[in-house]
């Protein structure tokens, strides 16, 4: 993915998150929209809490994201790479660096969403 596409993706994530949070704060009680908005609002307003809960869901130490420092947070970058590897998601470390640098809340939302999606598929498959 070229740099312009990557930047466009990150900006669209930010716009989407802000838009969804505005819808939610205006009293939108449609279950699907509020479900999408919940993690976006949580990560936007309290990223450390959201990152810690996502790390715990991934099986890592709950306090690990609190060690993130710098322009490109190393823990977030490592977690994103780990999630991509675990679930077979295409991508590169270069893209991970760009996404992490420009929109860390978006990265944590993506990781949480992927874990939820694969957990739901695992539970659904276990029932049959």
N, C-alpha and C positions, 0 to 999 in steps of 0.2 A: 504494500500500500504506500503510495507516495505521501510526502509530507503534507501537501495541500489536502489530500483526502483525509489524512489522519487528523489534521487540524479541524477540518469540517465536521468530522465525526465527533470530536471532543466538544466543539461548540454546539452541535446539535444535542449532545447529551446534557450539557449545561442548560440549554434552552428548555429541553424536555423536562428536566428536573424542576426548574423554576416554574414552568407552566403547570406541571402536575401539582406542585406545592400550592400554587395560587388557586387552582381548582379545588383542592382539598380544603384550603382555608376559607373558601367562599361557601363551604357547606355542601360540597358534592358528596353525596352518600351512596353513589353507585358503587357496589361492592368491588367490581373489577378495577375501577379507577383508584379507589382508596387503597386497594391491595397493592397496586403498583406504586402509589404515592407513599405508602407507609415507609418503605425502606429508603426511598429518595429523601423524604423529609427527615428521617432519623439520621441518615448519613450527612445531610447538609447541616443540620443544626447541632448535632453532637457526634462528629466523626470519630473521636477517640472511643466513645462507648460503642458505636456501631462496629468499628473495626475490631474491637475486643470481642464482641459477641460473634462476629463472623469468623475470627481466628479460632475461637473455641469450637464453633460448629465444624471447622475444618480439621479439628483434632490437635490444634497447636495450643501452647500456653496462652491463657486468656490475657496476660499482660504483654505479650510479645509486640503488638502494634505500638505500645507506648514507647518503644525504643526507636521508633522512626524519627530520623532527623535529616535535614538537608533538603536540597532542591528536588532530588529524586529519592524518595524514602526507600531505603534498602529492604525493609521488612515487607512493605507493600509490594515492591517489585518481586521479591522472592515468593511471596504468597501467590501473586498473580501467575508467575511461572509454574508454581506447584499445581495450582488449579487447572491451568491449561494442560499440563502433563497428565494429571490424574484423570481428567475427563476427555482427553484426546482432542482438545480444541486447537485449531490451527492458529498460528501467530508466530511472532518472533520477539526476541528480547528487545530489539530496537523499538518495535511498536509498544511493548510494555513500558519502556522508558518514557516514550512520548506521552502515552495516556496517563501514566503516573505523575509526570511533571505538570501537565496541563489541568487535569481534573481528578485528583485523588478520590473525592467522594464517588465519582462515577465508577472508578475502578473497583472500589469496595462494593458498590451496588451490583456491578456485573458479577463479581465473585460470589456474592450472596445469592443472587438470582440463579447462577449456574449450580451452586450447591443445592438449592431448594429444588430446582428442576430435576437434577439427578437423584436426589433423595426421594422425591415423589415417584419417579420412574422405578426406583428400587423397591419401594413399598408396594406400588401397584403390581409389579412383577412378582413379588413374594406372595401376594394374595392369590394369584392364579395357579 
